[in-house]
Amino acid sequence: MVPEPEQVDLAEVEADLRARLGEVRARLAALKAPPERGSGIGFGKRIGDGTTEAIGRLTDVGVADRLEAIEARLQRALAKLAEGSYGVCDECGARIPAGRLRSVPESALCVSCAGR
């Protein structure tokens, strides 16, 4: 007898995805907030507060790009839940194992397709 495949609790997954999406959006909003007036951001010949702040902002841009990618994956997973295709690979249509969905609930690709 073949055992039933493991299942995931979709309501729990949705709650987790929505909570994570809220956290990502809050972090993005903080990163994208304009600097305070008169903060003196700029690069100079000497390392000082302005240069340090400017380098920090450049780093924040990279972090924001990564968070936007995470936000897109979370939104896709929520859309898949809504349309009833959660747990099905977007590329090949194969079932995504429950273990992968538990460890990476925003997975829209099976391991094979994600590895390509």
ABEGO torsion letter per residue (X at the ends): XBBBBBBBBAAAAAAAAAAAAAAAAAAAAAAABBBBBGAGBEBBABBBAAAAAAAAAAAAAAAAAAAAAAAAAAAAAAAAAAAGABGBBAAAGBBBBAAAAAABAABABBAAAAAX
